[in-house]
Amino acid sequence: MERKRKVAASKAHAHRNHYLWTGRRMRQHAKNYNRRLSLNDIVTFTTPSTPKIRGKMKVLAIDTTTKDMMVAVITENEIFDASALNLGTHHSEMLCGAVADVLKKANVTFADLDAYACAIGPGSFTGIRIGVSTVKGYATACPKRYIAVNCLQAIGESNKLGATGAGFIDAGNGYYYADFANGVEPCLVSYEFADEHKNVPVAALANEYFDGFVNIVRKRFAEAAFDEELTPLYIRKSQAEERR
């Protein structure tokens, strides 16, 4: 009998230490974003003291197309975001930690989500790949519907460009990615061309079209306008391809 008590006590101690260790580990990730998390780490972590989100819409949104990274859980009337500014090329190191942080803020798990929204470009070639591949990885482990967001359309939505407006995103090397409301396909234009259209808003950072991104996600979800696949929107070739 005494031996059984010791075994039971040992198991209880190990069980308790497991959750203490998990909690410390998750807090460290949420604070530092200094390494990748496994999907199991994120799915099993919740904050019991925070009430669960109620409603039909819970979308995990990710934008890694610029130096700024945006991660958010979007609902019908709330936004839980974990944006990070001017990351340069460190998106892959911080993205999974940011996802863990925002899921903690919203008190949801992957199982609770209804869809994944992902910015597909245009923007940084590497950044687009990181965002799209990460979301596809999540969808492989925990299948959900896709909402693909064109960043230029998000600019138009944020700034209410109307029938004659245009949106620009800095593409570097003297060019902008441009999208015109008159139906012209997205393309590259020079800085000089953009200077001739000074009344047109220019967005180079993810947070400058965040409102438009959120509006598009909510509209598409309400209309059940989901995408079968996430297809990156590359307007220009990668630097490696351009050097060939």
SULHU-V529000 format. One record per pair of residues at least 12 apart in sequence whose C-alpha atoms are under 10 Angstrom apart, sorted by the first residue. I is the first residue (numbers start at 1). J is the second residue. D is the distance in Angstrom with one decimal. If there is no record, write none. Layout:
BEGIN
I|J|D / I|J|D
END
This chain:
BEGIN
19|45|9.8 / 22|41|8.0 / 22|44|9.5 / 22|45|8.4 / 23|41|10.0 / 23|45|8.1 / 23|46|9.8 / 25|37|9.9 / 25|41|9.2 / 26|41|7.7 / 26|42|8.3 / 26|45|7.9 / 26|97|8.6 / 26|100|7.8 / 26|101|8.5 / 26|104|9.5 / 27|97|9.8 / 27|100|9.5 / 27|101|8.5 / 27|104|9.8 / 28|97|9.2 / 29|94|9.0 / 29|96|8.8 / 29|97|5.5 / 29|98|8.3 / 29|100|7.8 / 29|101|7.9 / 30|82|9.7 / 30|94|9.5 / 30|96|9.3 / 30|97|5.6 / 30|98|6.5 / 30|99|8.6 / 30|100|6.5 / 30|101|4.9 / 30|102|8.6 / 30|104|8.7 / 31|97|8.3 / 31|98|8.9 / 31|101|8.1 / 32|94|8.2 / 32|97|7.8 / 32|98|9.2 / 33|91|10.0 / 33|92|10.0 / 33|93|7.0 / 33|94|4.7 / 33|95|7.4 / 33|96|7.5 / 33|97|4.5 / 33|98|6.4 / 33|99|9.5 / 33|100|9.1 / 33|101|8.8 / 34|90|10.0 / 34|92|9.9 / 34|93|6.2 / 34|94|6.1 / 34|95|9.4 / 34|96|9.3 / 34|97|7.3 / 34|98|9.9 / 35|92|8.9 / 35|93|5.7 / 35|94|6.7 / 35|95|8.9 / 35|96|7.8 / 35|97|7.0 / 36|92|8.0 / 36|93|6.4 / 36|94|7.2 / 36|95|7.7 / 36|96|5.5 / 36|97|6.4 / 36|98|9.8 / 36|100|9.9 / 37|93|9.9 / 37|94|9.6 / 37|95|9.2 / 37|96|5.7 / 37|97|6.4 / 37|98|9.8 / 37|99|9.2 / 37|100|7.9 / 38|96|8.2 / 38|97|9.8 / 38|100|9.9 / 39|96|8.9 / 39|100|9.3 / 39|110|8.7 / 39|137|9.2 / 39|138|7.4 / 39|141|7.7 / 39|142|9.1 / 40|110|9.7 / 40|141|9.6 / 41|100|8.3 / 42|96|8.8 / 42|97|9.0 / 42|99|8.1 / 42|100|5.6 / 42|101|9.0 / 42|103|7.8 / 42|104|8.6 / 42|108|9.6 / 42|109|7.0 / 42|110|7.8 / 43|100|8.7 / 43|103|9.0 / 43|108|8.4 / 43|109|5.0 / 43|110|5.8 / 43|111|7.4 / 43|112|9.5 / 43|142|9.7 / 44|108|9.8 / 44|109|7.3 / 44|110|9.2 / 44|111|9.9 / 45|100|8.4 / 45|103|8.6 / 45|104|7.3 / 45|107|8.6 / 45|108|8.6 / 45|109|7.4 / 46|100|9.8 / 46|103|8.0 / 46|104|6.0 / 46|105|9.0 / 46|106|9.1 / 46|107|5.6 / 46|108|6.7 / 46|109|7.2 / 47|103|9.6 / 47|104|6.5 / 47|105|8.3 / 47|106|9.0 / 47|107|5.9 / 47|108|8.7 / 48|107|8.0 / 49|107|9.1 / 50|104|9.2 / 50|105|8.5 / 50|106|8.2 / 50|107|6.4 / 50|108|9.8 / 51|106|8.8 / 51|107|7.2 / 51|108|9.6 / 52|106|7.6 / 52|107|5.9 / 52|108|6.8 / 52|112|9.5 / 53|75|8.3 / 53|78|9.3 / 53|106|7.0 / 53|107|7.2 / 53|108|7.4 / 53|112|9.2 / 54|75|8.9 / 54|76|9.6 / 55|75|7.6 / 55|76|7.4 / 55|77|9.4 / 56|75|8.0 / 56|76|7.9 / 56|113|9.5 / 56|114|7.9 / 56|221|9.8 / 56|222|9.8 / 57|73|9.6 / 57|74|7.5 / 57|75|5.1 / 57|76|6.0 / 57|77|9.4 / 57|112|9.7 / 57|113|7.8 / 57|114|6.3 / 57|115|8.2 / 57|218|8.4 / 57|221|7.6 / 57|222|8.6 / 58|73|6.5 / 58|74|5.8 / 58|75|4.9 / 58|76|7.8 / 58|78|9.6 / 58|79|9.7 / 58|106|9.4 / 58|108|8.6 / 58|110|9.8 / 58|112|7.3 / 58|113|5.1 / 58|114|5.4 / 58|115|6.9 / 58|116|8.9 / 58|218|9.9 / 58|221|9.7 / 59|72|8.0 / 59|73|5.4 / 59|74|5.1 / 59|75|6.5 / 59|76|9.5 / 59|79|9.8 / 59|110|9.7 / 59|112|9.2 / 59|113|5.8 / 59|114|5.8 / 59|115|4.9 / 59|116|5.6 / 59|117|6.6 / 59|144|9.5 / 59|145|9.4 / 59|146|9.4 / 59|147|9.1 / 59|217|8.2 / 59|218|9.0 / 59|221|8.8 / 60|72|5.9 / 60|73|4.6 / 60|74|6.5 / 60|75|9.2 / 60|80|9.5 / 60|81|9.7 / 60|99|8.4 / 60|102|8.9 / 60|103|8.4 / 60|108|10.0 / 60|110|8.6 / 60|113|7.0 / 60|114|8.3 / 60|115|6.6 / 60|116|5.0 / 60|117|6.0 / 60|118|8.4 / 60|135|9.2 / 60|146|9.9 / 60|147|9.9 / 60|217|10.0 / 61|73|6.1 / 61|74|7.1 / 61|81|9.0 / 61|99|9.2 / 61|115|8.6 / 61|116|6.0 / 61|117|4.4 / 61|118|5.7 / 61|119|8.1 / 61|131|9.9 / 61|135|9.1 / 61|146|10.0 / 61|147|8.8 / 61|148|9.7 / 61|149|9.5 / 61|213|9.0 / 61|214|8.6 / 61|217|8.4 / 62|81|9.8 / 62|82|9.9 / 62|83|9.6 / 62|95|8.8 / 62|98|9.8 / 62|99|8.6 / 62|116|8.0 / 62|117|6.3 / 62|118|4.9 / 62|119|6.4 / 62|120|9.6 / 62|131|6.6 / 62|132|8.7 / 62|134|9.2 / 62|135|7.9 / 62|149|9.7 / 62|213|10.0 / 63|83|9.4 / 63|91|9.9 / 63|95|9.8 / 63|117|8.6 / 63|118|6.0 / 63|119|4.9 / 63|120|8.0 / 63|121|8.8 / 63|127|8.4 / 63|128|8.0 / 63|130|9.5 / 63|131|6.4 / 63|132|9.0 / 63|149|8.9 / 63|151|8.9 / 63|206|7.3 / 63|207|9.7 / 63|210|9.4 / 63|213|9.2 / 64|87|9.7 / 64|89|9.8 / 64|91|6.8 / 64|92|9.1 / 64|95|8.5 / 64|118|8.6 / 64|119|7.2 / 64|120|8.8 / 64|121|8.9 / 64|123|8.6 / 64|124|8.1 / 64|125|9.9 / 64|126|8.8 / 64|127|5.0 / 64|128|6.1 / 64|129|8.6 / 64|130|7.1 / 64|131|5.5 / 64|132|8.8 / 64|206|8.1 / 65|91|9.5 / 65|118|9.7 / 65|119|6.9 / 65|120|7.5 / 65|121|6.0 / 65|122|7.0 / 65|123|4.8 / 65|124|5.2 / 65|125|7.6 / 65|126|8.0 / 65|127|4.7 / 65|128|5.0 / 65|129|8.5 / 65|130|8.6 / 65|131|7.5 / 65|132|9.7 / 65|151|8.3 / 65|205|9.1 / 65|206|7.7 / 66|85|9.5 / 66|86|8.4 / 66|87|8.7 / 66|88|8.1 / 66|89|9.2 / 66|91|9.5 / 66|121|9.0 / 66|122|9.1 / 66|123|5.9 / 66|124|5.8 / 66|125|9.3 / 66|126|9.6 / 66|127|6.7 / 66|128|8.4 / 66|151|10.0 / 66|169|9.2 / 66|170|9.2 / 66|171|9.4 / 66|204|7.4 / 66|205|6.3 / 66|206|6.3 / 66|207|9.8 / 67|84|8.9 / 67|85|7.0 / 67|86|4.9 / 67|87|5.3 / 67|88|4.8 / 67|89|7.0 / 67|90|8.6 / 67|91|8.2 / 67|123|9.3 / 67|124|8.1 / 67|127|8.1 / 67|204|8.8 / 67|205|7.1 / 67|206|7.9 / 68|83|7.4 / 68|84|5.9 / 68|85|4.5 / 68|86|4.9 / 68|87|5.9 / 68|88|7.6 / 68|89|9.7 / 68|90|10.0 / 68|91|8.6 / 68|127|9.9 / 68|204|9.1 / 68|205|6.0 / 68|206|5.6 / 68|207|7.5 / 69|82|8.5 / 69|83|5.7 / 69|84|5.2 / 69|85|6.4 / 69|86|7.8 / 69|87|7.2 / 69|88|9.4 / 69|90|9.5 / 69|91|7.0 / 69|94|9.1 / 69|95|8.0 / 69|98|9.2 / 69|127|9.1 / 69|131|9.5 / 69|205|8.9 / 69|206|6.8 / 69|207|8.5 / 70|82|6.5 / 70|83|4.4 / 70|84|6.6 / 70|85|8.5 / 70|95|9.0 / 70|98|8.7 / 70|99|9.6 / 70|119|9.6 / 70|205|9.9 / 70|206|6.7 / 70|207|7.4 / 70|210|8.3 / 71|83|5.8 / 71|84|8.5 / 71|95|8.0 / 71|96|9.6 / 71|98|6.6 / 71|99|6.4 / 71|100|9.8 / 71|101|9.2 / 71|102|7.1 / 71|103|9.6 / 71|117|9.8 / 71|118|9.5 / 72|98|8.9 / 72|99|7.7 / 72|101|9.5 / 72|102|6.2 / 72|103|8.2 / 72|105|9.6 / 72|106|9.0 / 72|117|9.4 / 72|214|9.3 / 73|99|9.0 / 73|102|6.7 / 73|103|7.0 / 73|105|8.8 / 73|106|6.8 / 73|107|9.8 / 73|108|8.9 / 73|113|8.8 / 73|116|9.4 / 73|117|9.5 / 73|214|9.8 / 74|106|9.1 / 74|113|9.9 / 74|115|9.9 / 74|116|10.0 / 74|117|9.4 / 74|214|7.2 / 74|215|9.9 / 74|217|8.1 / 74|218|8.0 / 75|106|9.7 / 75|113|9.9 / 75|114|9.9 / 75|214|9.4 / 75|217|9.5 / 75|218|7.8 / 75|221|10.0 / 76|214|9.9 / 76|217|9.9 / 76|218|6.9 / 76|219|9.9 / 76|221|9.5 / 76|222|9.2 / 77|218|9.4 / 78|106|9.4 / 79|102|9.7 / 79|105|9.9 / 79|106|8.5 / 79|214|8.5 / 80|101|9.6 / 80|102|6.2 / 80|103|8.2 / 80|104|9.4 / 80|105|6.5 / 80|106|6.0 / 80|107|9.8 / 81|98|8.9 / 81|99|9.2 / 81|101|8.8 / 81|102|5.9 / 81|103|9.1 / 81|105|8.2 / 81|106|8.9 / 82|95|9.8 / 82|97|9.7 / 82|98|6.0 / 82|99|7.7 / 82|100|9.5 / 82|101|6.9 / 82|102|5.7 / 82|103|9.5 / 82|105|8.9 / 83|95|9.9 / 83|98|7.8 / 83|102|9.3 / 83|206|9.0 / 83|207|8.1 / 84|98|8.5 / 84|206|9.7 / 84|207|9.5 / 85|205|8.5 / 85|206|8.7 / 85|207|8.6 / 86|205|8.6 / 86|206|9.9 / 88|127|9.5 / 89|124|9.4 / 89|126|8.2 / 89|127|7.7 / 90|127|9.2 / 91|126|9.3 / 91|127|7.1 / 91|130|7.4 / 91|131|8.6 / 92|126|9.6 / 92|127|8.4 / 92|129|10.0 / 92|130|6.4 / 92|131|8.5 / 92|134|8.9 / 95|130|8.8 / 95|131|8.4 / 95|134|8.6 / 96|134|8.4 / 110|138|8.3 / 110|139|9.4 / 110|141|9.4 / 110|142|6.7 / 110|143|9.1 / 110|144|9.0 / 111|142|7.0 / 111|143|8.9 / 111|144|9.0 / 113|142|9.3 / 113|143|9.7 / 113|144|7.5 / 113|145|9.5 / 114|143|9.3 / 114|144|6.2 / 114|145|7.0 / 114|146|9.3 / 114|221|9.3 / 115|139|9.1 / 115|143|8.6 / 115|144|5.0 / 115|145|4.6 / 115|146|5.8 / 115|147|7.2 / 115|217|9.7 / 115|221|8.4 / 115|226|8.7 / 116|135|7.0 / 116|136|9.0 / 116|138|8.8 / 116|139|8.0 / 116|143|9.3 / 116|144|6.5 / 116|145|6.2 / 116|146|5.1 / 116|147|6.1 / 116|148|8.5 / 116|217|9.5 / 116|226|9.7 / 117|132|9.6 / 117|135|8.2 / 117|144|10.0 / 117|145|8.5 / 117|146|5.9 / 117|147|4.4 / 117|148|5.8 / 117|149|6.9 / 117|213|9.3 / 117|214|9.5 / 117|216|9.7 / 117|217|6.9 / 117|220|10.0 / 117|221|9.8 / 117|226|9.5 / 117|227|9.7 / 117|230|9.3 / 118|131|6.8 / 118|132|6.6 / 118|133|10.0 / 118|134|9.5 / 118|135|7.2 / 118|136|9.7 / 118|146|7.7 / 118|147|6.4 / 118|148|5.3 / 118|149|5.9 / 118|150|8.8 / 118|151|9.7 / 118|213|9.6 / 118|217|9.4 / 118|230|7.8 / 118|232|9.8 / 119|131|7.4 / 119|132|7.7 / 119|147|8.6 / 119|148|6.1 / 119|149|4.7 / 119|150|6.0 / 119|151|6.3 / 119|152|9.9 / 119|154|9.3 / 119|206|9.9 / 119|213|8.4 / 119|230|9.0 / 119|231|9.9 / 119|232|8.5 / 119|233|9.1 / 120|132|6.8 / 120|147|9.7 / 120|148|6.2 / 120|149|5.9 / 120|150|5.9 / 120|151|7.2 / 120|230|7.1 / 120|231|6.7 / 120|232|4.7 / 120|233|5.5 / 120|234|8.4 / 121|148|9.3 / 121|149|7.7 / 121|150|5.8 / 121|151|5.6 / 121|152|7.9 / 121|153|10.0 / 121|177|9.7 / 121|231|9.3 / 121|232|6.3 / 121|233|4.9 / 121|234|6.5 / 121|235|8.4 / 122|149|10.0 / 122|150|7.2 / 122|151|6.4 / 122|152|7.3 / 122|169|8.1 / 122|170|9.9 / 122|171|8.6 / 122|177|7.0 / 122|178|9.3 / 122|186|8.8 / 122|187|9.5 / 122|232|7.9 / 122|233|5.4 / 122|234|5.7 / 122|235|6.3 / 122|236|8.5 / 123|151|8.2 / 123|152|9.6 / 123|169|7.6 / 123|170|8.1 / 123|171|6.7 / 123|172|9.8 / 123|176|9.8 / 123|177|7.9 / 123|204|9.2 / 123|232|9.9 / 123|233|8.4 / 123|234|7.6 / 123|235|8.4 / 123|236|9.1 / 124|170|9.9 / 124|171|7.8 / 124|172|9.6 / 124|234|8.8 / 124|236|9.7 / 124|238|8.6 / 125|232|9.0 / 125|233|9.2 / 125|234|7.1 / 125|235|9.4 / 125|236|8.5 / 125|237|7.9 / 125|238|6.0 / 125|239|8.5 / 126|238|8.3 / 128|231|9.9 / 128|232|6.7 / 128|233|8.2 / 128|234|8.5 / 129|231|9.8 / 129|232|7.4 / 131|232|9.6 / 132|148|9.3 / 132|229|9.9 / 132|230|6.7 / 132|231|8.0 / 132|232|7.2 / 133|230|9.0 / 133|232|9.9 / 135|230|8.8 / 136|229|9.0 / 136|230|7.9 / 145|221|9.7 / 145|224|9.7 / 145|225|9.8 / 145|226|6.4 / 145|227|7.2 / 145|228|7.6 / 145|229|9.0 / 146|221|9.7 / 146|225|9.2 / 146|226|5.6 / 146|227|5.2 / 146|228|6.7 / 146|229|6.8 / 146|230|7.1 / 147|216|9.0 / 147|217|6.9 / 147|218|9.9 / 147|220|7.3 / 147|221|7.9 / 147|224|9.5 / 147|225|7.7 / 147|226|5.3 / 147|227|5.6 / 147|228|8.7 / 147|229|8.7 / 147|230|7.9 / 148|216|9.6 / 148|217|8.6 / 148|220|9.5 / 148|225|9.9 / 148|226|7.9 / 148|227|6.5 / 148|228|9.3 / 148|229|8.1 / 148|230|6.0 / 148|231|7.9 / 148|232|8.9 / 148|233|9.9 / 149|212|9.8 / 149|213|7.0 / 149|214|9.6 / 149|216|7.4 / 149|217|7.6 / 149|220|9.7 / 149|227|9.9 / 149|230|9.2 / 149|232|9.9 / 149|233|9.7 / 150|213|8.5 / 150|216|9.4 / 150|232|9.3 / 150|233|7.7 / 151|167|9.3 / 151|168|9.6 / 151|169|8.5 / 151|177|9.9 / 151|179|9.6 / 151|203|9.6 / 151|206|8.5 / 151|209|7.8 / 151|210|9.4 / 151|212|8.8 / 151|213|7.5 / 151|233|9.4 / 152|166|8.7 / 152|167|6.0 / 152|168|6.9 / 152|169|7.3 / 152|177|8.0 / 152|178|7.2 / 152|179|6.0 / 152|180|9.0 / 152|186|8.2 / 152|202|10.0 / 152|203|8.8 / 152|209|8.7 / 152|212|9.6 / 152|213|9.7 / 153|166|9.5 / 153|167|7.8 / 153|179|7.6 / 153|180|9.4 / 153|181|9.1 / 153|186|9.9 / 153|209|9.2 / 153|212|7.9 / 153|213|8.3 / 153|216|8.6 / 154|167|8.9 / 154|203|10.0 / 154|206|9.8 / 154|208|9.5 / 154|209|5.8 / 154|210|7.5 / 154|211|7.8 / 154|212|4.5 / 154|213|4.9 / 154|214|8.4 / 154|215|8.2 / 154|216|7.0 / 154|217|9.7 / 155|167|5.9 / 155|168|7.9 / 155|169|8.7 / 155|179|9.2 / 155|201|8.1 / 155|202|8.2 / 155|203|7.0 / 155|204|10.0 / 155|206|9.6 / 155|208|7.7 / 155|209|5.0 / 155|210|8.3 / 155|211|8.7 / 155|212|6.1 / 155|213|7.9 / 156|168|9.3 / 156|179|8.5 / 156|180|9.0 / 156|181|8.1 / 156|200|10.0 / 156|201|8.8 / 156|209|8.4 / 156|212|7.3 / 156|213|9.7 / 157|209|8.0 / 157|210|9.6 / 157|211|7.8 / 157|212|4.6 / 157|213|7.6 / 157|214|9.4 / 157|215|7.4 / 157|216|7.5 / 158|201|9.8 / 158|208|8.1 / 158|209|5.6 / 158|210|7.5 / 158|211|5.6 / 158|212|4.1 / 158|213|7.7 / 158|214|9.2 / 158|215|8.2 / 158|216|9.5 / 159|200|9.2 / 159|201|7.3 / 159|202|9.8 / 159|208|9.6 / 159|209|8.1 / 159|211|9.2 / 159|212|7.8 / 160|201|10.0 / 160|212|9.0 / 161|180|9.1 / 161|181|7.4 / 161|200|8.0 / 161|201|8.4 / 162|180|9.8 / 162|181|6.9 / 162|182|9.2 / 163|180|8.6 / 163|181|5.3 / 163|182|6.1 / 163|183|9.2 / 164|180|7.4 / 164|181|5.7 / 164|182|6.1 / 164|183|9.8 / 164|200|9.6 / 165|179|8.7 / 165|180|6.2 / 165|181|5.6 / 165|182|7.8 / 165|197|9.3 / 165|199|8.6 / 165|200|6.4 / 165|201|8.6 / 166|178|6.9 / 166|179|5.5 / 166|180|4.3 / 166|181|5.8 / 166|182|8.4 / 166|184|9.9 / 166|186|9.9 / 166|194|9.7 / 166|197|8.8 / 166|199|9.3 / 166|200|6.0 / 166|201|7.5 / 166|202|8.8 / 167|179|5.3 / 167|180|6.6 / 167|181|8.4 / 167|186|9.6 / 167|194|9.7 / 167|200|6.6 / 167|201|6.1 / 167|202|6.1 / 167|203|7.5 / 168|180|9.0 / 168|186|9.7 / 168|187|9.8 / 168|188|9.2 / 168|189|8.9 / 168|191|10.0 / 168|194|8.0 / 168|200|8.0 / 168|201|7.0 / 168|202|4.8 / 168|203|6.0 / 168|204|7.7 / 169|188|9.6 / 169|201|9.4 / 169|202|6.1 / 169|203|5.1 / 169|204|4.9 / 169|205|8.0 / 169|206|9.7 / 170|188|9.6 / 170|189|9.8 / 170|190|9.9 / 170|191|8.8 / 170|202|7.9 / 170|203|7.2 / 170|204|5.2 / 170|205|8.7 / 171|188|8.0 / 171|189|9.3 / 171|190|9.6 / 171|191|9.8 / 171|204|8.4 / 171|235|9.7 / 171|236|8.9 / 172|190|9.8 / 172|191|9.4 / 172|204|9.9 / 173|190|9.1 / 173|191|9.2 / 174|188|9.8 / 174|189|8.6 / 174|190|5.9 / 174|191|5.6 / 174|192|8.5 / 175|187|9.9 / 175|188|6.2 / 175|189|5.5 / 175|190|4.4 / 175|191|5.4 / 175|192|8.7 / 175|193|9.1 / 175|194|8.8 / 176|188|5.6 / 176|189|5.4 / 176|190|6.2 / 176|191|6.6 / 176|192|9.9 / 176|193|9.1 / 176|194|7.7 / 176|202|9.0 / 176|203|9.8 / 176|204|9.2 / 177|189|6.5 / 177|190|8.9 / 177|202|9.9 / 177|204|9.8 / 177|235|7.5 / 177|236|8.9 / 178|190|9.5 / 178|194|8.9 / 178|202|9.3 / 178|235|9.6 / 185|235|9.9 / 186|233|9.6 / 186|234|9.8 / 186|235|7.3 / 187|234|9.8 / 187|235|6.3 / 187|236|8.4 / 188|235|7.2 / 188|236|7.6
END
